[in-house]
Amino acid sequence: MSAETIEYLRVGVYFVVTVILIVFLYSYAVSMWSRQKHGIRDYEKYGELAVRDDLHDDLVEPRITQKEQR
């Protein structure tokens, strides 16, 4: 393989990996947005963790054990 071929291959792989990472980023953002919109999860409560981080504060979400799931 010549140096020129390796350079084209490197640029192509870089482009493909960048596009894949962008797709993952936007799909994660849309997933978070839709969960917030449908009321499945409230991410505003997680933002308050920086302010309320004492050991004896209330939990953000109730803890679900395996016994309760069954």
N, C-alpha and C positions, 0 to 999 in steps of 0.2 A: 504494500500500500504506500502510496506517495504521501508526502506531507499535506498536499492539497486535499486529498481524499479524506485524510484523518481530520483536517480542519472542518470540512463540510459535515462530516459525521458528528463532530463535537458540537457544532452549531445546531444541527438538527436535533440532537439529543437534548441540548439545553432548551431549545424552543418547546419540544414536546413535554419535558418535565415542568417547565414554567406554566404551560397551558393546563396540565393536569393539576398542579397545585392551585391555580386560580379557580378551577372548577370545584375542587374540594372546599376552598375557602368560601366561595359564594354559596355552595349548597349547604354548608354548615350555618352560614348566616341566615339563609332562608328558612332552614329548619328551626333555628332559634326563634325567628320572627313568627313563624306559624304556630309554634308551641305557645308563645306569649299571647298571640292573638286569640287562640282557641281556649285559653285559660288552663292549659295542661300544666304549665310551669310559670311562675312569676319571677322573672329575672331581676326585677327591681329589689326584691328581698335580698338577693345575693349581693347586690351593690352596697347594701347597708352593712355587710360583714366587715368592711374596712373601718366603719365607725363603731359598731357594736361587736367587739371581739373579746369580751370578758369571758372567763371560763364558766361563769354561772348564768350567762344569758340564755334566753329561750332558744330552742332549735329553730332553724329556718324552715325546715320541713320535718314532719314527724317521722321517726324512724320506723320502718316496716320490717318486721322480722319474718323469717321463713314460716313460722307457725301461723302468723296472721294471714299470709298469702294463701294458705291452703284452705 
